[in-house]
Amino acid sequence: MSDILIVEDEVVLARSIVSFLERRGFSASYAVDAASARAMIERDAPRLVILDYKLNEDDGLELLERIRAASPRTQVVMMTGHGDIDVAVRAMKGGARDFLVKPTPLSAIASIAGELMLDEMQGGLERTGADRIVGRSSAANALRATIRKLGKPGDTRPGILIMGPEGSGKSLAAVALHETAAPETPLETFDCAVDREDDMDDRMRRASGGTLILRHVSELSLGGQARILQRLQQDDRPPCLIATSVRHLSPGPGFLPDLLYRIQVGWIDMPPLAERAADVLPIADIFARRIARDRGEARPRFTSAARARLLEHDWPGNVAELENCIARAMLEQTDGQIDGPHIRAIGARQSGELPTLRDIELGAITTALTRTGGNVSRAAELLGISRDTLRYRMEKFELSRR
Ligand SMILES: Nc1ncnc2c1ncn2[C@@H]1O[C@H](COP(=O)(O)OP(=O)(O)OP(=O)(O)O)[C@@H](O)[C@H]1O
């Protein structure tokens, strides 16, 4: 009896996934066609089925429907091809828990299996260090690895600048870094956009020997910057500075070079949530579970319509927007079930005459593709994103069909 069943017609791939999972302590087996998969599901009722959308003779979506009917407790994760976002959405509507894009790194499969087992234990809600970063996109994996690397305990801790759009998780990454590098030391946060600069001295004194997170550092006045530099010199055990910023910083009249060089030793880029769609469902799930736990309620379930809606949205307000959306959905749901209509995203902030982010993005992609004569790899390079991300965005804007 196995907890995980891999349904994949390429035997070599199926075997390697199974042995990878088994080396990590999961019990797994595989089936190469729909008939044997169904027989094994009836016999074992596995916790998780990882199902290839394209099976030789059989249709993965049809098999998904049968699995859901035969074994409701079995979770199904669909493996789709690149650009098959419509298949992914259909799979979610058909009751799949999630989807993975092929070629799927084995680590992503292990992480999904791990998440499922964590869910079963109702654990994993409170995390520390790099594990605070929920998600299984390659960007989330890379971020956790960077936090572990930069946060290696050592005598000197370099200043670190975390750049990224609003609500993308910069402050969370800053806390994760502190917990990785020096969890026993004090942690203080100063928000340069809202806190009074008169409070800075006190905040720095309390952070001595630990970490000071400077949120929205680009908003700090020259006076405030000078104050920080002065205190850093006076303190025997000056705090490590971790700064976050939406805007690019450059030394010049607005920002003291000495402070910038102190902050910008290490660097982390937070990508927008739209570039890591694989993170949306795991993050939504943990937000909903935390709210339910705080209210003493059972773990909420997302219907397939809700999951599909979460995946279809672009999240211009990033993780903060997703958090807000889930908080509202949790207010509206009544029976522990979050359904499609409960998912109402606010979208980008109203900004007068400004074009929407969607328009800007569509414009940039179209320009890059026009300039490169439709060459996706070169267009992706011009835009500074991966080829996969560009293909995904093109699919969303239906550019490939134009
Ligand atoms: N990968 C993630 N996993 C779980 N929670 C996340 C993740 N990223 C962000 N969050 C949560 O989303 C919310 C917004 O993140 P955060 O405040 O860190 O964004 P930010 O980039 O610092 O925003 P701002 O630009 O407004 O300062 C927080 O509640 C944070 O804990």
The ligand as an SDF file (V2000), in Angstrom:
LIG
                    3D

 31 33  0  0  0  0  0  0  0  0999 V2000
    6.1150   33.5010    0.5690 N   0  0  0  0  0  0  0  0  0  0  0  0
    5.2680   33.8470    1.5550 C   0  0  0  0  0  0  0  0  0  0  0  0
    4.7210   32.9060    2.3320 N   0  0  0  0  0  0  0  0  0  0  0  0
    3.8580   33.2290    3.3060 C   0  0  0  0  0  0  0  0  0  0  0  0
    3.4700   34.4740    3.5840 N   0  0  0  0  0  0  0  0  0  0  0  0
    3.9730   35.4690    2.8480 C   0  0  0  0  0  0  0  0  0  0  0  0
    4.9010   35.2110    1.7890 C   0  0  0  0  0  0  0  0  0  0  0  0
    5.2560   36.3830    1.2380 N   0  0  0  0  0  0  0  0  0  0  0  0
    4.5720   37.3380    1.9000 C   0  0  0  0  0  0  0  0  0  0  0  0
    3.8160   36.7980    2.8810 N   0  0  0  0  0  0  0  0  0  0  0  0
    2.9060   37.5400    3.7790 C   0  0  0  0  0  0  0  0  0  0  0  0
    2.2530   38.5100    2.9570 O   0  0  0  0  0  0  0  0  0  0  0  0
    2.1220   39.7550    3.6250 C   0  0  0  0  0  0  0  0  0  0  0  0
    2.8510   40.8440    2.8400 C   0  0  0  0  0  0  0  0  0  0  0  0
    4.2430   40.5980    2.8880 O   0  0  0  0  0  0  0  0  0  0  0  0
    5.2960   41.7090    3.3590 P   0  0  0  0  0  0  0  0  0  0  0  0
    4.7080   42.6710    4.3280 O   0  0  0  0  0  0  0  0  0  0  0  0
    6.5520   41.0000    3.7520 O   0  0  0  0  0  0  0  0  0  0  0  0
    5.5030   42.4640    1.9550 O   0  0  0  0  0  0  0  0  0  0  0  0
    6.4560   43.6970    1.6350 P   0  0  0  0  0  0  0  0  0  0  0  0
    7.0710   43.4070    0.3160 O   0  0  0  0  0  0  0  0  0  0  0  0
    7.3800   43.9760    2.7700 O   0  0  0  0  0  0  0  0  0  0  0  0
    5.3720   44.8540    1.5040 O   0  0  0  0  0  0  0  0  0  0  0  0
    5.6050   46.4590    1.4330 P   0  0  0  0  0  0  0  0  0  0  0  0
    6.1810   46.7550    0.0940 O   0  0  0  0  0  0  0  0  0  0  0  0
    4.2210   47.0050    1.6000 O   0  0  0  0  0  0  0  0  0  0  0  0
    6.5180   46.8190    2.5540 O   0  0  0  0  0  0  0  0  0  0  0  0
    2.6810   39.5360    5.0130 C   0  0  0  0  0  0  0  0  0  0  0  0
    1.6260   39.1740    5.8740 O   0  0  0  0  0  0  0  0  0  0  0  0
    3.6360   38.3620    4.8340 C   0  0  0  0  0  0  0  0  0  0  0  0
    3.7990   37.6350    6.0220 O   0  0  0  0  0  0  0  0  0  0  0  0
  1  2  1  0
  2  3  1  0
  2  7  2  0
  3  4  2  0
  4  5  1  0
  5  6  2  0
  6  7  1  0
  6 10  1  0
  7  8  1  0
  8  9  2  0
  9 10  1  0
 10 11  1  0
 11 12  1  0
 11 30  1  0
 12 13  1  0
 13 14  1  0
 13 28  1  0
 14 15  1  0
 15 16  1  0
 16 17  2  0
 16 18  1  0
 16 19  1  0
 19 20  1  0
 20 21  2  0
 20 22  1  0
 20 23  1  0
 23 24  1  0
 24 25  2  0
 24 26  1  0
 24 27  1  0
 28 29  1  0
 28 30  1  0
 30 31  1  0
M  END
$$$$
